[in-house]
Amino acid sequence: MTASPASVGSRQSRSALLTVTCLGQFMVLLDNTIVGAALPDMQQRLHTQLTGLQWIVDAYVLLVAMLLLSGGVFADRFGRKRVYLTGVAVFTVASVMCSLAPSVGWLVAGRVLQGVGAAAVSPASLALLVAACPVPQERIKAIGLWAGLSGLGLAVGPVAGGVLTDVFGWPAIFLVNVPIGVVLLLFGLRSLEETRNPNAPAIDVPGTVLSVLAVGALTYGLIEGGARGWTAPVILGSFTAGVILLAAFVAVEARRSAPMLPLPLFRQRLFTVSNTAMVVVGFALMGSSFFFSQFFVYVQGSSILRAGLQTLPMSLGMVIVSPYAGRLAARYGFRSVVTVGLALAGLGLLALGMVHADTGYGNVWWRLGVVGIGFALTLSPLTGAAIQAVSPQEGGLASGISSTTRQIGAVLGVAVLGVVVRTRQSGGASFEAGLNSAFLAAGAVTLVTAVFTGLWLSRSEPAAEGSSAPRSSAGQGAVTTSGEASEQPVTAAPAPTREGDSFAAPGARSSG
């Protein structure tokens, strides 16, 4: 029996959609890791210090963190194809702007624009995919493939960044996005079909603006405090403004009928504990990764190309282990897997804190691998725990919040660990000693969190329907993206039997 032309066309259309959405997410994830390899070259050619490098990374992460939730609702409300292609166009133009930046200021501005584009691409790409797969099993397989293929960007980033920077210089790491963006725009215009949810909630403009300003002010104080002095008026003012804006954000969210961050969700212990742990994961993972290439180049004297290759074990550890994290959580429970993962990551970071200039790479790579494996065991289960704590209708929203808390942790990690390094250097210590202290601090925080999750991360009953602010189903589905493949449902086991088995299912079902 042969397939009908209509079914063949449908499969071809779905394959084209999968290709376009995967490639878009690949481009966004590639940018997460490719920049780290180029930081030493940026520092030399742009004549900047550690503060400038922190802004180059945090400007991007900050915008993604604060706009990710709104990006999903925006896609549902105004059209997923439109928002996706607009995000691709913005990201591509911003990449050109970054490559042509004559100074750190212009580069940071380009990174801000990249963050805006990425915050549109990630949720819209997943929303397009979910809308095109109405059958649950097809949907889970499609999202799993989306996560697995796009997640290659995590592993490819350090190597590609090292090669491009070594041969052409740091601008090349941004120019590589241009052909990808052009291909996405050309094929996306032809192959994507417009979908939207007419009942999507209104965009929470006050909440979005206040969250960006609050976290931005706190980040400014942390990054600039070491250079300007912690008692400088502008630093004290930034911290004060950050606290006031954060309080205003909480007050506004508590009074809105459809807030971007429904505060009642945090009444569930499982939800609160899992998101608190996710902040620490982002803090330790991104904060330590920020210094890996700098360690190999400035402390051990590696070339930029070699440094990119030397950081690969952590990315490979995450990519290889992530697909199994959900199955392990389904069998042994969230608490066991997350606690073990955090403990491994913490011990790996402590071990990295004891590496010196004369330590052979044979005694370094396994430490990076342990860190990657540890964090791979935590990301999907923590997202699954957050979803388990809420009603099925809120699953996508819970996943989006989990992704946002990880990004917030990443912003703080780059800022705070940079403070640790600068503080040690201002006291007369070497850059090597400062890095060791930063890795030890990240490891200690991660180990403390492992104890915290071991004691408090337990199963709780899902929240009753309507316990928090109502959200449209499509709006929830649109924000299930995390920006990292390890939080996506590649981990779904064949037969769901316990919590944590198919983490994205609630979000997928609620996508409409």
C-alpha positions in Angstrom: 0.0 0.0 0.0 1.5 3.3 -1.1 1.1 6.6 0.8 -1.2 9.2 -0.7 0.3 12.3 -2.2 -1.3 14.4 0.6 0.4 12.3 3.3 3.7 12.4 1.5 3.4 16.2 1.2 2.5 16.4 4.8 5.6 14.5 5.8 7.8 16.6 3.6 6.3 19.8 5.0 6.8 18.5 8.6 10.4 17.5 7.7 11.1 21.0 6.4 9.6 22.5 9.5 11.7 20.3 11.7 14.8 21.3 9.8 14.1 25.0 10.0 13.2 25.0 13.7 16.2 22.7 14.7 18.6 24.9 12.7 17.3 28.1 14.4 17.7 26.6 17.9 21.2 25.3 16.8 22.2 28.8 15.9 21.1 30.2 19.3 22.8 27.4 21.2 26.0 27.7 19.2 26.2 31.3 20.3 26.1 30.3 23.9 29.3 28.4 23.8 31.2 29.8 20.8 31.8 33.1 22.4 33.6 31.7 25.4 36.4 30.4 23.1 37.0 33.9 21.7 37.1 35.8 24.9 40.9 35.9 25.2 41.2 37.2 21.6 38.5 39.8 22.4 40.4 41.0 25.4 43.6 41.5 23.4 42.2 43.1 20.3 39.6 45.3 22.0 41.9 46.2 24.8 39.4 45.4 27.5 39.6 44.0 31.0 37.7 41.3 32.8 34.7 43.7 33.3 34.3 44.2 29.5 34.4 40.4 29.0 31.7 40.0 31.6 29.4 42.5 29.8 30.0 40.8 26.5 28.6 37.5 28.0 26.0 38.9 30.4 24.4 41.4 28.1 23.2 38.5 25.9 22.2 36.2 28.8 20.4 38.9 30.6 18.1 39.8 27.7 17.4 36.1 27.0 16.6 35.5 30.7 14.2 38.4 31.0 12.4 38.1 27.6 12.1 34.3 27.3 8.7 34.0 28.9 7.2 37.0 27.1 8.7 35.8 23.8 6.5 32.6 24.0 3.3 34.6 24.7 4.2 37.1 22.0 4.6 34.3 19.4 1.2 32.9 20.3 -0.5 36.2 20.2 1.0 37.7 17.0 1.9 34.5 15.0 4.6 32.0 15.6 6.1 32.1 12.1 6.2 35.9 12.2 7.9 36.0 15.6 10.3 33.2 14.7 11.4 34.8 11.4 11.6 38.3 13.0 13.8 36.8 15.7 16.0 35.2 13.2 16.4 38.5 11.3 17.2 40.4 14.4 19.7 37.8 15.5 21.4 37.8 12.1 21.6 41.6 11.9 22.9 41.7 15.5 25.6 39.2 14.6 26.8 41.4 11.7 26.8 44.3 14.1 28.9 42.3 16.6 31.4 41.3 14.0 31.9 44.9 13.0 32.0 46.4 16.5 35.0 48.7 16.9 34.8 48.8 20.6 33.5 46.9 23.6 30.5 49.2 23.9 29.4 48.5 20.4 29.9 44.8 20.9 27.8 44.8 24.0 25.1 46.7 22.2 25.1 44.0 19.5 24.9 41.3 22.1 21.9 42.9 23.6 20.2 42.8 20.2 21.3 39.2 19.8 19.6 38.4 23.1 16.3 40.0 21.9 16.4 37.9 18.8 17.3 34.7 20.7 14.4 35.3 23.1 12.1 35.2 20.1 13.6 32.4 18.2 13.8 29.8 21.0 10.1 29.8 22.2 8.7 30.4 18.7 10.7 27.5 17.2 9.3 25.0 19.7 5.8 26.5 19.5 5.9 26.0 15.7 7.0 22.4 16.1 4.4 21.6 18.8 1.6 23.1 16.8 2.5 21.0 13.7 2.4 17.7 15.7 -1.0 17.2 17.2 -0.5 13.5 18.0 1.2 13.3 21.4 3.7 10.5 20.4 4.7 12.3 17.2 5.1 15.5 19.2 7.4 14.0 21.8 9.5 12.4 19.1 9.7 15.7 17.1 10.6 17.7 20.2 13.2 15.1 21.2 14.8 15.3 17.7 14.6 19.2 17.9 16.5 19.1 21.2 19.0 16.5 20.2 20.0 18.1 16.9 20.0 21.6 18.1 21.9 20.6 21.2 24.9 19.8 19.0 25.5 23.6 19.1 26.7 23.1 22.7 29.4 20.7 21.7 30.3 22.3 18.4 30.6 25.8 19.9 34.0 25.5 21.7 35.7 23.8 18.8 34.2 26.1 16.1 35.0 29.1 18.2 38.6 28.0 18.6 39.1 27.3 14.9 37.4 30.5 13.7 39.1 32.8 16.2 42.6 31.2 15.6 42.3 31.6 11.8 40.2 34.7 11.3 39.9 36.4 14.7 37.0 36.9 17.0 34.6 38.6 14.5 34.3 35.4 12.6 32.4 33.7 15.5 29.5 36.1 14.8 29.7 36.1 11.0 29.1 32.3 11.0 25.5 33.1 12.0 24.9 35.1 8.9 24.6 32.2 6.3 22.6 30.2 8.8 20.2 33.2 9.3 19.9 33.8 5.6 19.0 30.1 4.9 16.5 30.1 7.7 14.8 33.2 6.4 14.6 31.9 2.8 13.4 28.4 3.7 11.2 29.6 6.6 9.2 32.0 4.4 8.4 29.1 2.1 8.0 26.1 4.4 6.6 27.5 7.6 2.8 27.9 8.1 1.5 30.6 10.3 -0.2 29.5 13.6 -1.4 31.5 16.5 -3.6 31.3 19.5 -6.4 34.0 19.4 -7.0 33.4 23.2 -3.3 34.0 24.2 -3.0 36.2 27.2 -2.0 39.9 27.0 1.8 40.5 27.2 2.9 41.6 30.7 4.7 44.8 29.6 5.1 46.2 33.2 6.5 42.9 34.5 8.9 42.5 31.6 10.2 46.0 31.8 10.6 45.9 35.6 12.4 42.5 35.5 14.9 43.6 32.9 15.6 46.8 34.8 15.9 45.1 38.2 18.2 42.3 37.2 20.1 44.7 34.9 20.7 47.2 37.8 21.9 44.4 40.2 24.2 43.0 37.4 25.7 46.4 36.8 26.5 46.8 40.5 28.2 43.4 40.7 30.2 43.8 37.5 31.3 47.4 37.9 31.6 47.3 41.7 35.1 45.7 41.6 36.4 48.3 39.1 34.7 51.5 40.5 34.7 50.6 44.2 31.9 49.1 46.2 31.1 52.3 48.0 31.0 54.5 44.8 27.7 56.4 44.6 26.9 54.9 41.2 27.4 51.3 42.6 25.4 51.9 45.7 22.7 53.6 43.6 22.5 50.6 41.2 22.1 48.2 44.1 19.4 50.4 45.6 17.6 50.8 42.3 17.8 47.0 41.7 16.2 46.2 45.1 13.5 48.9 44.6 12.7 47.7 41.1 12.6 44.0 42.2 10.1 44.9 45.0 8.1 46.8 42.4 8.1 43.8 40.1 6.8 41.5 42.9 4.1 44.0 43.7 3.0 44.4 40.1 3.0 40.6 39.5 0.9 40.0 42.6 -1.8 42.4 41.4 -2.0 41.4 37.7 -4.7 38.9 36.5 -2.3 37.3 34.0 1.3 38.0 35.2 4.4 36.7 33.4 5.5 35.1 36.8 2.5 33.9 38.8 3.7 34.1 42.4 1.3 31.5 43.8 3.3 28.8 42.0 6.1 29.3 44.6 3.8 28.1 47.3 4.6 24.6 46.1 7.7 23.5 47.9 8.8 21.3 45.0 8.5 24.2 42.5 10.4 26.6 44.8 13.2 24.2 45.6 13.7 23.0 42.0 13.9 26.6 40.7 16.2 27.6 43.5 18.5 24.8 42.6 18.2 25.8 38.9 19.5 29.3 39.8 22.6 27.6 41.3 23.0 25.4 38.3 23.1 28.4 36.0 25.3 30.3 38.4 28.0 27.5 38.7 27.7 26.3 35.1 27.9 29.6 33.2 30.1 31.3 35.8 32.8 28.6 35.7 32.5 28.1 31.9 33.2 31.9 31.4 36.8 31.2 32.7 37.7 27.9 31.1 39.3 29.3 27.9 40.9 32.1 29.9 42.5 29.5 32.2 43.9 27.5 29.3 45.2 30.5 27.4 46.5 32.8 30.2 47.4 30.2 32.9 48.5 27.2 30.9 49.7 29.0 27.8 47.5 27.2 25.2 46.6 28.7 21.9 43.0 29.8 21.4 42.4 26.8 19.1 43.8 24.3 21.5 41.9 25.9 24.4 38.6 25.4 22.5 39.4 21.7 22.1 40.5 21.4 25.7 37.1 22.7 27.0 35.3 20.1 24.9 35.0 17.3 27.6 32.4 19.2 29.6 30.2 19.9 26.5 30.5 16.3 25.4 29.7 15.0 28.9 26.5 17.1 28.9 25.4 16.1 25.4 26.0 12.4 26.0 24.5 12.1 29.4 21.5 14.5 29.1 19.3 12.0 27.1 19.5 9.6 30.0 18.9 12.0 32.9 15.1 11.8 32.6 15.0 8.0 32.5 17.2 7.9 35.6 14.9 10.4 37.3 11.9 8.3 36.3 13.5 5.2 37.9 15.1 6.7 41.0 13.2 9.9 41.6 14.1 13.6 41.2 15.8 14.0 44.5 18.3 11.1 44.1 19.4 12.1 40.5 19.6 15.8 41.2 21.5 15.4 44.4 24.0 13.0 42.8 24.3 15.4 39.8 25.0 18.5 41.9 27.4 16.5 44.1 29.4 15.4 41.0 29.4 18.9 39.5 30.5 20.4 42.8 33.3 17.9 43.3 34.4 18.5 39.7 34.5 22.2 40.2 36.5 21.8 43.5 38.9 19.6 41.6 39.3 22.3 38.9 40.1 24.8 41.7 43.2 22.7 42.4 44.6 22.8 38.9 47.7 24.9 38.3 49.8 26.1 35.4 52.0 23.0 35.4 49.1 20.5 35.7 49.1 18.2 32.6 45.9 18.0 30.5 45.7 14.3 31.3 44.9 15.4 34.8 42.5 18.2 33.7 40.1 16.8 31.1 38.4 14.3 33.4 37.5 17.1 35.9 35.7 19.0 33.1 34.0 15.8 32.1 32.8 15.2 35.7 31.4 18.8 35.8 29.5 18.2 32.5 28.1 14.9 33.6 27.0 16.3 36.9 25.1 19.3 35.4 23.6 17.0 32.7 22.0 15.0 35.5 20.4 18.0 37.0 18.9 20.1 34.2 16.1 17.9 32.9 15.1 16.5 36.3 14.9 20.0 37.8 12.7 21.1 35.0 10.6 17.9 35.4 10.3 18.6 39.2 9.0 22.1 38.5 6.4 20.7 36.0 5.4 18.0 38.4 4.6 20.6 41.1 1.9 22.4 39.1 -1.2 21.5 37.3 -1.0 20.1 33.7 -2.3 23.4 32.3 0.6 25.2 33.9 3.3 22.7 32.7 4.6 24.8 29.9 4.7 27.9 32.1 6.6 26.0 34.8 9.2 24.8 32.2 9.6 28.4 31.0 10.1 29.7 34.5 12.7 27.0 35.1 14.6 28.1 32.0 14.4 31.7 33.1 15.7 31.0 36.6 18.7 29.1 35.1 19.5 32.1 32.9 19.2 34.5 35.8 21.7 32.3 37.7 24.0 32.4 34.6 23.9 36.2 34.7 24.8 36.2 38.4 27.4 33.5 38.0 29.5 35.5 35.5 29.1 38.7 37.6 29.8 37.2 41.1 32.6 34.8 40.1 34.2 37.8 38.3 34.0 39.6 41.6 35.9 36.7 43.3 38.7 36.9 40.7 39.1 40.6 40.9 39.0 40.6 44.7 41.8 38.1 44.8 43.8 40.1 42.3 43.3 43.4 44.1 44.8 41.7 47.2 48.0 40.8 45.3 47.1 37.3 44.1 47.8 36.1 40.6 45.1 35.6 38.0 45.7 31.8 38.4 44.9 32.1 42.1 41.8 34.2 41.4 40.5 31.5 39.0 41.2 28.8 41.5 39.2 30.7 44.1 36.3 31.2 41.6 36.2 27.5 40.8 36.3 26.6 44.5 33.5 29.1 45.2 31.3 27.6 42.5 32.0 24.1 43.7 31.2 25.0 47.3 27.9 26.6 46.4 27.0 23.6 44.2 27.8 21.1 47.0 25.7 23.1 49.5 22.8 23.0 47.0 23.3 19.3 46.7 22.7 19.0 50.4 19.7 21.4 50.1 18.0 19.3 47.4 18.8 16.1 49.2 16.8 17.3 52.2 14.1 19.3 50.5 13.5 18.1 46.9 10.8 15.6 47.4 7.6 14.8 45.6 4.6 17.1 46.2 1.1 17.0 44.8 0.5 19.1 41.7 -1.2 22.4 42.3 -4.9 22.4 41.9 -6.2 23.8 38.6 -6.8 27.5 38.8 -4.5 27.9 41.8 -2.5 30.5 40.0 -3.2 33.2 37.4 -4.8 31.7 34.4 -2.7 31.3 31.3 -3.8 30.2 27.8 -2.7 26.8 26.8 -0.8 27.9 23.8 1.0 30.5 25.8 2.2 27.9 28.1 3.3 25.6 25.3 5.3 28.3 23.7 7.5 28.9 26.6 8.6 25.3 27.2 11.8 26.0 25.4 14.9 26.3 27.6 17.5 27.5 25.3 19.5 24.4 26.1 19.0 21.0 24.8 19.5 19.3 28.1 16.2 20.6 29.4 14.2 19.3 26.5 12.3 16.0 26.3 14.9 13.9 24.7 14.8 12.0 28.0 11.3 10.7 27.8 11.2 7.0 28.7 9.1 4.5 26.7 6.6 3.9 29.5 5.9 6.7 31.9 5.4 5.2 35.3 6.8 7.8 37.8 7.3 11.5 38.0 10.0 12.9 35.8 9.6 10.4 33.0 8.4 12.7 30.3 9.2 16.2 31.4 7.9 18.1 28.4 4.6 16.3 28.1 2.7 18.8 30.2 4.1 21.6 28.2 3.5 19.8 24.9 -0.1 19.0 25.8 -0.8 22.6 26.7 0.5 24.0 23.5 -2.7 23.8 21.6 
